[in-house]
Amino acid sequence: MPSHSADRWRDLRAQLPDGARLLAVSKGHPAAAIREIATLGQRAFGESRLQEAQLKQAELNDLSLQWHFIGRLQSNKVRAVVRAFSVIHSLDSWSLTERTARIASEEGRSPEVFLQVKLRPDPNKGGWSSDALLEAWPQLCSLPALRIRGLMTMAPQGLTSQERRMLFEECSALADRLELPERSMGMSGDWHEAVASGSTWLRLGSALFGPRQPVKDG
């Protein structure tokens, strides 16, 4: 019998328009759940806890998976994240982006990266403002090793559906201005508005796997 996750995966895939891809946010879920979804054809998985992800990667190394780092990236973990992930969604400042570029160059890696933008006040999140990103853009483009693919944003809690859509549309317009092809926008509670605003990567966890299981990151 297929699991609920398998049914949800098929249902979500059927709803996504062309150009919108599903990033299965597997943080807090066991490797067995990832393997089950992978057998259906899912290849991109998102994790935010480094050590938890490393354990899963070791257990699933027989599969050809693409690992995305979606958590807040601490400067002291940049090297380990660059080694373990091919895509990073959360470069939220010049200092962090420059450090990631330098370390990626040292490691001989060229991760795809998203620049995290904060377009509404939110004390719980970091990110570039539009003005700061536009000002730094020439220097960002000259950094070695990084392949800047797009922008990532998250909607603050408490916004209406229309306000979330306006936020996502603003992020999409900024990506267009910078000629970036990707937008990492939308999670389980707001992915419909994100899709309508041009998201190309939807970060879906509970909508796919169900409630998260507590996992310690030692």
N, C-alpha and C positions, 0 to 999 in steps of 0.2 A: 504494500500500500504506500502511495506517495505521502510524504509528510506535509504538514501545513506549510512549511517553508517552500517546498517544491511547488505547491499550488499557488502560493503568493508570488513566487518568482515568475511563473508563467503568466499570471494575471497582470503583474506590473509590466512585464515585457510587452504584453499585448496592448497596453495603454500608451506606451511611449512612442512619440512620433519619430520620424527619421531624423537623425542628428543628435538625439538625446540618448545618452548611454547611462546604464545603471552601474554605479559603484556600490557594491555590496559592503556595507559597513559592518564588519565582523567583530569589532572590538566587543569583548564581553561574551563572546560566543565560542564554543569549542571548535577544535579543528575538524571534528566529525561533521559539524554543521556546514563548514566551508566545503569539505569534500563532497557532500551531498549536492550542494548547489553547483559546484564545479562540474559534476557529472552531467548536469543539464546544459552546460555550455558557458556558464559564467566564468570569466577570467580575471576581472578586476575586483580586488578586495581592499577595503580601507581599514587601517588600524591607527590607533593614537597612543598606545602604550608600547614602548620599545621592547621591553623584555617579554611581554606577552606575545607580541608579534614574532619575535625571534624563535620562541618555542614552537609556535604554529608553523612557521616557515620550515623549521627542521623536520617537523612531523609530516609536512606536505611536500617535501622536496622532490617527490616523484611526479608532481603535477607541474604543468607549465602555467604559472599564475603571474599576474602583474600586481605588485604590492604598492599601494598608495599610502603615504603618511599623511594623516588628516588632523592630527592633534597640534596643540601649541608646541612649537619646536624650541627646546631649551638649548642655549648656546653650547653647553658642555656635552650635549648628545648629538651634535651635528654630524660628527664623523661616523658614529655608529648608524645614524639614520641614513646618511649617504650610502653607506655600504649595504644596508639592508633593503632600501626602497628605491624603485626606479622613478617614482613620481612623488613630489612633495607639494602639498596644497596650501602651506601655511607660512610663507615667507612674508612677515608683517612689518619689516622695517629695513632701512638701508644696512644697518650694522649686521643684522642676521643674514640678509641676502649676500652681502659681500663676504661674510665668513663662510657661508655655504659654498659660494663660488670658489673661494680659495681652497677649501678642503676638498671639494669635488675634483679640482684640478690636481691636487696632490695625490688623490686616490685613483686618478685616471678614469674618473667616471663623469658622465654628462647627464644628470637627471633632468627629466622634465619637471618644471616648477610652475606653480601658480602664485601670484602675488595677492596676498590677502588684503582686501580693502575694507575700511570701516566708513560707511557712508551715512550712518546715523549715530547719535550719541549712544554709547553702550559701555558702561564701566567694566563689564565682564569680558570684553573682547579687545584684542589689539587689531592693528591694521593701518594701512596707508590711507590718508585722506586723498581725495582727488587731486588737490593742489600739490601736495607733497609728491605724489606719484608722477604727475606730469613734469614737475621740476627735476626730479631725479631720473627721468626716463632715458636721457642720452647716456648717463653713466651706467644705468642698469643694462642697457644694450651692449655696453662694451665689456661687461664682466665675462671672464672666461668660464668655460665648462657648462654653464647653465643653459638649458633650452627653455626660455620663458614662453609658455604656451598659452597662458590666459590669466584671468582674475578669479578669485574666490571671495565670496561674501556670505555672511549669515545675517538673518533678520533678527533684531532684538525681540525679546519677549514683549507681548502686549500690543503688537501692531495688528491692525485689521487686515483682512485679506487684500483689500485695495491698497493699503499702505505697503504691504509686503510686495505686491506686484510693482508698485512704483519704484521701490528700492531695487528690485531685480532688474527692472528696465533701465534704471540709471547705471547699474553695474555693467549691463550689456552694452549700453551706449559708450561707456568709458573704454570697454574692451575694443569696440569698433574704432574708436578714435585712435587707439594705440595699435590698431591692425593686428590684434590678437584673436586667434580663432576659437579659443575655448573659454567657457564660463562654467565654473564649479559653483552651482547655486541650487539650493533646494534640498531639504531633508524630509524626514517622514511626515512632518506636520505641515509642510508648505510647498511640497514639490509640484503641485498643480499650478500654483502661481509662477513658480520658477520655469516650468516648461513653457508656459504661455509667454514668458519674457525672454526666451531664447537660451535657456540653460542647455549645455552640452554634456554635463556630468551631474547626475543626481546622486547624492550621498544618502542612501537609504539603509537604515539598520532595523529598527523595530517594525517598520512596515513590511520587511522581508523576513526577518528571523523571529519576530515576536519580542517579548520583554527580554532585556539584557540580563545576563547572569553576572553576579559580582565576581571579579577576577582581581587578584592582587598583583601588583607590579613591583617586584622586589628590587 
